[in-house]
Amino acid sequence: MHPLSPVYCIIFHRQRRIAAGPLAEAARSAHEQLGEAVTEIQVFDAESSKPIDIDWRGSPDDAIARLRPVAEDSTPPSRGRPRLGVVAREVTLLPRHWEWLAEQRGGASVTLRRLIDQARHNDSGGASRRAQESAHRFMTAMAGDAPGFEEALRALFAGDAARFAQFTAGWPEDIREHSRVLAMPALSQHD
């Protein structure tokens, strides 16, 4: 994801989904709905299901203001093209790899970006694996104590949609439905 693009999230209060969408909008909605009880919610990145920590102190405006990145002028200028999301990091290669990269049109950076984009495009199993990881992360956080949890996980990693549906059927509706949405790419790969 581009570092300047909005983070899409899903927010749960206990077993009920209360908000979803761009982080700032969803956080404001959750804060306005719950007031002081907002500290009892769980916020997840909608794609990866990684938890997102929010400092809920104060008004909704206070909480939203703390979500914004630190002002650009407080950070030292960086190399490359930061407005495009280019990040400079170290790459360690063997001499033969550097020689090959030096022979490529456009230079090492262009060639590496092209190879990565090509590999991502050809990565058919990657989407399934990412879906499994995201569903696993969410299910563990929200349904770890639910009946059929372990069997549902086994079905998820086996790609067995029927058994996954069977073992999640008794879960609270919002948790069940979100788990199924996250798991769908992994389960549809095996149909």
KEMIMAR-11147 format. One line per 4 residues: number of its first residue (from 1); their letters; for each residue y, z, x negated of N, C-alpha, C, O. Coordinates in Angstrom, 1 decimal. Layout:
N
NUM) a) Y,Z,X,Y,Z,X,Y,Z,X,Y,Z,X  ...
This chain:
191
1) mhpl) -1.2,0.0,-0.8,0.0,0.0,0.0,1.2,0.0,-0.9,1.3,0.7,-1.9  2.2,-0.7,-0.5,3.5,-0.8,-1.2,4.1,0.6,-1.1,4.2,1.2,0.0  4.7,1.1,-2.2,5.2,2.5,-2.2,6.4,2.7,-1.3,6.6,3.8,-0.9  7.1,1.6,-0.9,8.2,1.8,0.0,7.9,1.5,1.4,8.7,1.7,2.3
5) spvy) 6.6,1.2,1.7,6.2,0.9,3.1,6.0,2.3,3.8,5.6,3.2,3.2  6.1,2.3,5.1,5.9,3.6,5.8,4.4,4.0,5.8,3.5,3.1,5.8  4.2,5.3,5.8,2.9,5.8,5.9,2.6,6.0,7.4,3.3,6.6,8.1  1.5,5.4,7.8,1.0,5.6,9.2,0.1,6.7,9.2,-0.8,6.9,8.4
9) ciif) 0.2,7.6,10.2,-0.6,8.8,10.3,-1.1,9.0,11.7,-0.6,8.4,12.7  -2.0,9.9,11.8,-2.5,10.4,13.1,-2.4,11.9,13.0,-2.8,12.5,12.0  -2.0,12.6,14.1,-1.8,14.0,14.1,-2.6,14.6,15.2,-2.6,14.2,16.4  -3.3,15.7,14.8,-4.2,16.4,15.8,-3.7,17.9,15.9,-3.4,18.5,14.9
13) hrqr) -3.7,18.3,17.1,-3.4,19.8,17.3,-4.8,20.3,17.9,-5.1,19.9,19.1  -5.4,21.1,17.2,-6.8,21.5,17.5,-7.7,20.3,17.7,-7.9,19.6,16.7  -8.1,20.1,18.9,-9.1,19.0,19.1,-8.4,17.8,19.8,-9.1,16.8,20.3  -7.1,17.8,20.0,-6.4,16.8,20.7,-5.5,16.0,19.8,-4.7,16.6,19.0
17) riaa) -5.5,14.7,20.0,-4.6,13.8,19.2,-3.2,13.9,19.9,-3.1,13.6,21.1  -2.2,14.2,19.2,-0.9,14.4,19.8,0.1,13.4,19.4,1.1,13.2,20.1  -0.1,12.7,18.3,0.9,11.7,17.8,0.2,10.7,16.8,-0.8,11.1,16.2  0.7,9.5,16.8,0.2,8.6,15.8,1.4,7.6,15.5,2.2,7.3,16.4
21) gpla) 1.4,7.0,14.3,2.4,6.0,14.0,3.0,6.3,12.6,2.5,7.0,11.8  4.2,5.7,12.4,4.9,6.0,11.1,5.1,7.5,10.9,5.4,8.2,11.9  4.9,8.0,9.8,4.9,9.5,9.5,6.1,10.2,10.1,6.0,11.2,10.8  7.3,9.7,9.8,8.5,10.4,10.3,8.5,10.5,11.8,8.9,11.5,12.4
25) eaar) 8.2,9.4,12.5,8.2,9.4,14.0,7.2,10.3,14.5,7.4,11.0,15.5  6.0,10.2,14.0,4.9,11.0,14.5,5.1,12.5,14.2,4.9,13.3,15.1  5.7,12.8,13.1,6.0,14.2,12.7,7.1,14.8,13.7,7.0,15.9,14.1  8.1,14.0,13.9,9.1,14.4,14.9,8.5,14.6,16.3,8.8,15.7,16.9
29) sahe) 7.7,13.7,16.7,7.1,13.9,18.0,6.2,15.2,18.1,6.3,15.9,19.0  5.4,15.4,17.0,4.6,16.6,17.0,5.5,17.9,17.0,5.2,18.9,17.7  6.5,17.9,16.2,7.4,19.0,16.1,8.1,19.3,17.4,8.2,20.5,17.9  8.5,18.3,18.1,9.2,18.4,19.4,8.2,18.9,20.5,8.6,19.7,21.3
33) qlge) 6.9,18.4,20.4,5.9,18.9,21.4,5.5,20.3,21.2,5.4,21.0,22.2  5.4,20.7,20.0,4.7,22.0,19.7,5.7,23.1,19.3,5.3,24.3,19.4  6.9,22.8,18.8,7.8,23.8,18.4,7.2,24.7,17.3,6.7,24.1,16.2  7.1,26.0,17.4,6.6,26.9,16.4,5.1,26.7,16.2,4.6,26.9,15.0
37) avte) 4.3,26.2,17.1,2.9,26.0,17.0,2.6,24.8,16.1,1.4,24.5,15.9  3.6,24.1,15.6,3.4,22.9,14.8,2.7,23.2,13.5,2.1,22.3,13.0  2.7,24.4,13.1,2.0,24.7,11.9,0.5,24.7,12.1,-0.3,24.8,11.1  0.0,24.6,13.3,-1.4,24.6,13.6,-2.0,23.2,13.6,-3.1,23.0,14.1
41) iqvf) -1.3,22.2,13.2,-1.7,20.8,13.3,-2.3,20.3,12.0,-2.1,20.9,11.0  -3.1,19.2,12.1,-3.6,18.5,11.0,-3.1,17.1,11.0,-3.1,16.4,12.0  -2.5,16.6,9.9,-2.0,15.3,9.8,-2.8,14.5,8.8,-3.1,15.0,7.7  -3.2,13.3,9.2,-4.1,12.4,8.4,-3.4,11.1,8.2,-2.8,10.6,9.1
45) daes) -3.6,10.5,7.0,-3.2,9.1,6.7,-4.1,8.3,7.6,-5.3,8.5,7.6  -3.6,7.4,8.4,-4.4,6.7,9.4,-5.4,5.8,8.8,-6.4,5.5,9.5  -5.2,5.3,7.6,-6.2,4.4,7.0,-7.2,5.1,6.2,-8.4,4.8,6.3  -6.8,6.1,5.3,-7.7,6.7,4.4,-8.3,8.1,5.0,-9.3,8.6,4.5
49) skpi) -7.6,8.6,6.0,-7.9,9.9,6.5,-7.6,11.1,5.5,-8.1,12.2,5.7  -6.9,10.8,4.5,-6.5,11.8,3.6,-5.5,12.7,4.3,-4.6,12.2,5.0  -5.6,14.0,4.1,-4.6,14.9,4.7,-3.2,14.8,4.1,-3.1,14.5,3.0  -2.2,15.0,5.0,-0.8,14.9,4.6,-0.2,16.3,4.9,-0.3,16.7,6.0
53) didw) 0.3,16.9,3.8,1.0,18.2,4.0,2.4,18.0,4.3,3.1,17.2,3.7  2.9,18.7,5.3,4.3,18.6,5.8,4.8,20.0,5.8,4.2,21.0,6.3  6.0,20.2,5.3,6.7,21.5,5.4,7.4,21.5,6.7,8.5,20.8,6.9  6.9,22.3,7.7,7.4,22.3,9.0,8.6,23.2,9.3,9.1,23.3,10.4
57) rgsp) 9.1,23.9,8.3,10.1,24.9,8.5,11.4,24.3,9.1,11.7,23.1,8.7  12.0,25.0,10.0,13.3,24.5,10.5,13.1,23.6,11.7,12.1,23.6,12.4  14.1,22.8,11.9,14.2,21.9,13.1,13.4,20.6,12.7,13.0,20.4,11.6  13.1,19.8,13.7,12.5,18.5,13.4,13.2,17.7,12.4,12.6,17.1,11.5
61) ddai) 14.6,17.7,12.5,15.4,17.0,11.5,15.2,17.6,10.1,15.1,16.8,9.1  15.1,18.9,9.9,14.8,19.5,8.6,13.5,19.0,8.1,13.4,18.7,6.9  12.4,19.1,8.9,11.1,18.6,8.4,11.1,17.2,8.0,10.5,16.8,7.0  11.8,16.3,8.8,11.8,14.9,8.5,12.6,14.6,7.2,12.2,13.8,6.4
65) arlr) 13.7,15.4,7.0,14.5,15.2,5.8,13.6,15.5,4.6,13.8,14.8,3.6  12.7,16.4,4.7,11.9,16.7,3.5,10.8,15.7,3.3,10.2,15.7,2.2  10.6,14.8,4.2,9.6,13.7,4.0,10.1,12.6,3.1,9.4,11.9,2.5  11.4,12.5,3.1,12.0,11.3,2.4,11.9,11.5,0.9,11.9,12.7,0.4
69) pvae) 11.7,10.4,0.1,11.5,10.6,-1.3,12.8,11.1,-1.9,13.9,10.9,-1.3  12.7,11.6,-3.1,13.9,12.0,-3.9,14.8,10.8,-4.1,14.3,9.7,-4.3  16.1,11.1,-4.1,17.1,10.0,-4.3,16.8,9.2,-5.6,16.4,9.9,-6.6  17.0,7.9,-5.6,16.7,7.1,-6.8,17.5,7.5,-8.0,17.1,7.4,-9.1
73) dstp) 18.8,7.9,-7.7,19.7,8.1,-8.9,19.3,9.4,-9.6,19.8,9.7,-10.7  18.4,10.2,-9.1,18.0,11.4,-9.8,16.8,11.2,-10.7,16.4,12.1,-11.4  16.2,10.0,-10.6,15.1,9.7,-11.5,15.5,8.7,-12.6,16.4,7.9,-12.4  14.9,8.8,-13.7,15.3,7.9,-14.8,15.0,6.5,-14.5,14.0,6.2,-13.7
77) psrg) 15.8,5.5,-14.9,15.5,4.1,-14.7,14.1,3.8,-15.2,13.7,4.2,-16.3  13.3,3.0,-14.4,12.0,2.6,-14.9,11.9,1.2,-15.3,12.8,0.4,-14.9  10.9,0.8,-16.1,10.8,-0.5,-16.5,10.1,-1.4,-15.4,9.6,-0.8,-14.5  10.2,-2.7,-15.6,9.5,-3.6,-14.7,10.4,-3.8,-13.4,11.6,-3.9,-13.5
81) rprl) 9.7,-4.0,-12.3,10.4,-4.3,-11.1,10.1,-3.3,-10.0,9.3,-3.5,-9.1  10.7,-2.1,-10.1,10.4,-1.0,-9.2,10.7,-1.3,-7.8,10.0,-0.8,-6.9  11.6,-2.1,-7.5,12.0,-2.5,-6.1,10.9,-3.3,-5.5,10.7,-3.3,-4.2  10.1,-4.0,-6.3,9.0,-4.7,-5.8,7.7,-3.9,-5.7,6.6,-4.4,-5.3
85) gvva) 7.8,-2.7,-6.2,6.6,-1.8,-6.2,5.8,-2.0,-7.5,4.7,-1.5,-7.6  6.3,-2.6,-8.5,5.6,-2.8,-9.8,5.6,-1.5,-10.5,6.7,-0.9,-10.7  4.4,-1.0,-10.9,4.3,0.2,-11.7,3.7,0.0,-13.0,2.7,-0.7,-13.1  4.3,0.5,-14.1,3.8,0.3,-15.4,2.9,1.4,-15.7,3.2,2.6,-15.6
89) revt) 1.7,1.0,-16.2,0.6,2.0,-16.7,-0.1,1.4,-17.9,0.0,0.2,-18.1  -0.8,2.3,-18.6,-1.5,1.8,-19.8,-2.8,1.2,-19.4,-3.5,1.7,-18.5  -3.1,0.1,-20.1,-4.5,-0.5,-19.9,-5.1,-0.6,-21.3,-4.5,-1.0,-22.2  -6.3,-0.1,-21.4,-7.0,-0.2,-22.6,-8.1,-1.2,-22.6,-9.0,-1.2,-21.7
93) llpr) -8.1,-2.2,-23.5,-9.0,-3.3,-23.5,-9.5,-3.5,-25.0,-8.9,-3.0,-25.9  -10.6,-4.1,-25.1,-11.1,-4.5,-26.4,-10.4,-5.7,-27.0,-9.7,-6.4,-26.2  -10.4,-5.9,-28.3,-9.6,-7.0,-28.8,-10.0,-8.4,-28.2,-9.1,-9.2,-28.0  -11.2,-8.6,-27.9,-11.6,-9.9,-27.4,-11.0,-10.1,-26.0,-10.7,-11.2,-25.6
97) hwew) -10.8,-9.0,-25.2,-10.2,-9.1,-23.9,-8.7,-9.4,-24.0,-8.2,-10.2,-23.3  -8.0,-8.8,-25.0,-6.6,-9.1,-25.2,-6.4,-10.5,-25.7,-5.5,-11.2,-25.3  -7.3,-11.0,-26.5,-7.3,-12.4,-27.0,-7.4,-13.4,-25.8,-6.6,-14.3,-25.7  -8.4,-13.1,-24.9,-8.6,-13.9,-23.8,-7.3,-13.9,-22.9,-6.9,-15.0,-22.4
101) laeq) -6.8,-12.7,-22.6,-5.6,-12.6,-21.8,-4.4,-13.4,-22.4,-3.6,-14.0,-21.7  -4.3,-13.3,-23.7,-3.2,-14.0,-24.4,-3.2,-15.5,-24.2,-2.2,-16.2,-24.2  -4.4,-16.0,-24.0,-4.6,-17.5,-23.8,-4.4,-18.0,-22.4,-4.3,-19.2,-22.2  -4.2,-17.0,-21.5,-4.1,-17.4,-20.1,-2.6,-17.7,-19.7,-1.7,-17.2,-20.3
105) rgga) -2.5,-18.6,-18.8,-1.2,-19.0,-18.4,-0.5,-17.9,-17.6,-1.1,-17.3,-16.7  0.7,-17.6,-18.0,1.5,-16.5,-17.3,1.5,-15.2,-18.0,2.2,-14.3,-17.6  0.6,-15.0,-18.9,0.5,-13.7,-19.7,-0.5,-12.8,-19.1,-1.1,-13.0,-18.1  -0.6,-11.6,-19.7,-1.6,-10.6,-19.4,-1.3,-10.0,-18.0,-2.3,-9.9,-17.2
109) svtl) -0.1,-9.7,-17.6,0.2,-9.0,-16.3,-0.1,-10.0,-15.2,-0.8,-9.6,-14.2  0.3,-11.2,-15.3,0.0,-12.2,-14.2,-1.5,-12.4,-14.1,-2.0,-12.5,-12.9  -2.1,-12.6,-15.2,-3.6,-12.8,-15.1,-4.3,-11.6,-14.5,-5.2,-11.8,-13.7  -4.0,-10.4,-14.9,-4.6,-9.2,-14.4,-4.4,-9.1,-12.9,-5.3,-8.8,-12.1
113) rrli) -3.2,-9.3,-12.4,-2.9,-9.3,-11.0,-3.7,-10.3,-10.2,-4.2,-10.0,-9.2  -3.8,-11.5,-10.8,-4.5,-12.6,-10.1,-6.0,-12.2,-10.0,-6.6,-12.4,-9.0  -6.6,-11.7,-11.1,-8.0,-11.3,-11.1,-8.2,-10.2,-10.1,-9.3,-10.2,-9.4  -7.3,-9.2,-10.1,-7.5,-8.1,-9.1,-7.4,-8.6,-7.7,-8.2,-8.2,-6.8
117) dqar) -6.4,-9.5,-7.4,-6.3,-10.0,-6.0,-7.6,-10.8,-5.6,-8.1,-10.7,-4.5  -8.1,-11.6,-6.6,-9.3,-12.3,-6.3,-10.5,-11.4,-6.1,-11.3,-11.6,-5.1  -10.6,-10.4,-6.9,-11.7,-9.4,-6.7,-11.6,-8.7,-5.3,-12.6,-8.5,-4.7  -10.4,-8.3,-5.0,-10.2,-7.6,-3.7,-10.5,-8.6,-2.5,-11.1,-8.1,-1.5
121) hnds) -10.2,-9.8,-2.6,-10.5,-10.8,-1.6,-12.0,-11.0,-1.4,-12.5,-11.2,-0.3  -12.7,-11.0,-2.6,-14.2,-11.2,-2.5,-15.0,-9.9,-2.3,-16.2,-10.0,-2.2  -14.3,-8.8,-2.1,-15.0,-7.5,-2.0,-15.4,-7.3,-0.5,-14.7,-6.5,0.2  -16.5,-7.8,-0.1,-17.0,-7.7,1.3,-17.5,-6.3,1.5,-17.3,-5.7,2.6
125) ggas) -18.2,-5.7,0.6,-18.7,-4.3,0.8,-17.7,-3.2,0.6,-17.9,-2.1,1.0  -16.5,-3.6,0.0,-15.5,-2.6,-0.2,-14.9,-2.1,1.1,-14.6,-0.9,1.2  -14.7,-2.9,2.1,-14.1,-2.5,3.4,-15.1,-1.5,4.1,-14.7,-0.5,4.7  -16.4,-1.8,4.0,-17.4,-0.9,4.6,-17.4,0.4,3.9,-17.4,1.4,4.6
129) rraq) -17.3,0.4,2.6,-17.4,1.7,1.9,-16.1,2.5,2.1,-16.2,3.7,2.3  -14.9,1.8,2.2,-13.7,2.5,2.5,-13.7,3.1,3.9,-13.2,4.2,4.1  -14.3,2.4,4.8,-14.4,2.9,6.2,-15.3,4.1,6.3,-15.0,5.1,6.9  -16.4,4.0,5.5,-17.3,5.2,5.5,-16.6,6.4,4.9,-16.7,7.5,5.4
133) esah) -15.9,6.2,3.8,-15.2,7.3,3.2,-14.1,7.9,4.1,-14.0,9.2,4.2  -13.4,7.1,4.8,-12.3,7.5,5.7,-12.9,8.3,6.8,-12.5,9.4,7.2  -14.0,7.7,7.4,-14.6,8.4,8.6,-15.2,9.7,8.1,-15.1,10.7,8.8  -15.9,9.7,7.0,-16.5,11.0,6.4,-15.4,12.0,6.2,-15.6,13.2,6.6
137) rfmt) -14.3,11.7,5.6,-13.2,12.6,5.4,-12.7,13.2,6.7,-12.5,14.4,6.8  -12.4,12.4,7.7,-11.9,12.8,9.0,-12.9,13.7,9.7,-12.6,14.7,10.2  -14.2,13.2,9.8,-15.2,13.9,10.5,-15.5,15.3,9.9,-15.7,16.3,10.6  -15.4,15.4,8.6,-15.7,16.7,7.9,-14.6,17.7,8.3,-14.8,18.8,8.5
141) amag) -13.3,17.2,8.3,-12.2,18.0,8.6,-12.2,18.5,10.1,-11.8,19.6,10.4  -12.5,17.5,11.0,-12.3,17.8,12.4,-13.6,18.1,13.2,-13.5,18.7,14.2  -14.7,17.7,12.6,-16.0,17.9,13.4,-17.1,18.5,12.5,-18.2,18.4,12.9  -16.7,19.1,11.4,-17.7,19.7,10.5,-18.6,20.7,11.1,-19.8,20.8,10.7
145) dapg) -18.2,21.4,12.2,-19.0,22.4,12.9,-19.6,21.8,14.2,-20.2,22.6,14.9  -19.3,20.6,14.5,-19.7,20.0,15.8,-21.2,19.8,15.8,-21.8,19.5,14.8  -21.8,19.9,17.0,-23.3,19.6,17.1,-23.5,18.1,16.7,-22.8,17.2,17.2  -24.5,17.9,15.9,-24.8,16.5,15.5,-24.0,16.0,14.4,-24.2,14.8,14.0
149) feea) -23.2,16.8,13.8,-22.3,16.3,12.7,-23.2,15.7,11.5,-22.9,14.6,11.1  -24.1,16.4,11.0,-24.9,15.9,9.9,-25.7,14.6,10.2,-25.8,13.7,9.4  -26.2,14.6,11.4,-26.9,13.4,11.9,-26.0,12.2,12.0,-26.3,11.1,11.7  -24.8,12.5,12.5,-23.8,11.4,12.7,-23.4,10.9,11.3,-23.2,9.7,11.1
153) lral) -23.3,11.8,10.3,-23.0,11.3,8.9,-24.1,10.4,8.4,-23.8,9.4,7.8  -25.3,10.9,8.6,-26.4,10.1,8.1,-26.4,8.7,8.8,-26.6,7.7,8.1  -26.1,8.6,10.1,-26.1,7.4,10.8,-24.9,6.5,10.3,-25.1,5.3,10.1  -23.8,7.1,10.0,-22.6,6.4,9.4,-23.0,5.7,8.1,-22.8,4.5,8.0
157) fagd) -23.6,6.5,7.2,-24.0,5.9,5.9,-25.2,5.0,6.0,-25.4,4.2,5.1  -26.0,5.1,7.0,-27.1,4.1,7.2,-26.6,2.9,8.0,-27.4,1.9,8.1  -25.4,2.9,8.5,-24.9,1.8,9.3,-25.5,1.7,10.7,-25.6,0.6,11.2  -26.0,2.8,11.2,-26.7,2.8,12.5,-25.7,3.2,13.6,-25.5,4.3,13.9
161) aarf) -25.2,2.2,14.3,-24.1,2.4,15.3,-24.7,3.1,16.5,-24.0,4.0,17.0  -25.9,2.8,16.9,-26.5,3.5,18.1,-26.6,5.0,17.9,-26.3,5.8,18.7  -27.2,5.3,16.7,-27.4,6.8,16.4,-26.0,7.5,16.2,-25.9,8.6,16.5  -25.1,6.8,15.6,-23.8,7.3,15.4,-23.1,7.7,16.7,-22.6,8.8,16.9
165) aqft) -23.2,6.7,17.7,-22.7,7.0,19.0,-23.4,8.1,19.7,-22.8,8.9,20.4  -24.7,8.2,19.5,-25.5,9.2,20.1,-25.1,10.6,19.7,-24.9,11.5,20.5  -25.0,10.8,18.3,-24.7,12.1,17.8,-23.2,12.5,17.9,-22.9,13.7,17.7  -22.3,11.5,18.2,-20.9,11.9,18.4,-20.6,12.0,19.9,-19.4,12.4,20.2
169) agwp) -21.5,11.7,20.7,-21.2,11.7,22.2,-20.7,13.0,22.7,-19.9,13.0,23.7  -21.2,14.1,22.2,-20.8,15.4,22.7,-19.5,16.0,22.1,-19.1,17.1,22.4  -18.9,15.3,21.2,-17.7,15.8,20.5,-16.5,15.7,21.4,-16.5,14.9,22.4  -15.4,16.5,21.2,-14.2,16.3,21.9,-13.7,14.9,21.9,-13.8,14.2,20.9
173) edir) -13.2,14.4,23.0,-12.9,13.0,23.2,-12.1,12.4,22.1,-12.4,11.3,21.6  -10.9,13.0,21.8,-10.0,12.4,20.8,-10.7,12.3,19.4,-10.5,11.4,18.7  -11.4,13.4,19.1,-12.1,13.4,17.8,-13.2,12.3,17.7,-13.4,11.6,16.8  -14.0,12.3,18.8,-15.1,11.3,18.9,-14.5,9.9,18.8,-15.0,9.1,18.0
177) ehsr) -13.5,9.6,19.6,-13.0,8.2,19.6,-12.3,7.8,18.3,-12.5,6.7,17.8  -11.6,8.7,17.6,-11.0,8.4,16.3,-12.1,8.2,15.3,-12.0,7.3,14.4  -13.1,9.1,15.3,-14.3,8.9,14.4,-14.9,7.5,14.5,-15.3,6.9,13.6  -15.1,7.1,15.8,-15.7,5.8,16.0,-14.8,4.7,15.6,-15.3,3.7,15.0
181) vlam) -13.5,4.8,15.8,-12.6,3.7,15.3,-12.7,3.6,13.8,-12.8,2.5,13.2  -12.7,4.8,13.1,-12.7,4.7,11.6,-14.1,4.2,11.1,-14.1,3.5,10.1  -15.1,4.5,11.8,-16.5,4.1,11.4,-16.8,2.7,11.7,-17.7,2.1,11.1  -16.1,2.1,12.6,-16.5,0.7,13.1,-16.7,-0.3,12.0,-17.7,-1.0,12.1
185) pals) -15.8,-0.5,11.0,-16.0,-1.5,10.0,-17.4,-1.2,9.3,-18.0,-2.2,8.9  -17.7,0.0,9.0,-19.0,0.3,8.3,-20.2,0.1,9.2,-21.2,-0.4,8.7  -20.0,0.4,10.5,-21.2,0.2,11.4,-21.4,-1.3,11.8,-22.5,-1.7,12.0  -20.3,-2.0,11.8,-20.4,-3.4,12.2,-21.0,-4.3,11.1,-21.5,-5.4,11.4
189) qhd) -20.9,-3.8,9.9,-21.5,-4.6,8.7,-23.0,-4.7,8.8,-23.6,-5.6,8.3  -23.6,-3.8,9.5,-25.1,-3.7,9.5,-25.7,-4.3,10.8,-26.9,-4.4,11.0  -24.8,-4.8,11.7,-25.3,-5.4,13.0,-26.0,-6.7,12.8,-26.5,-7.3,13.7
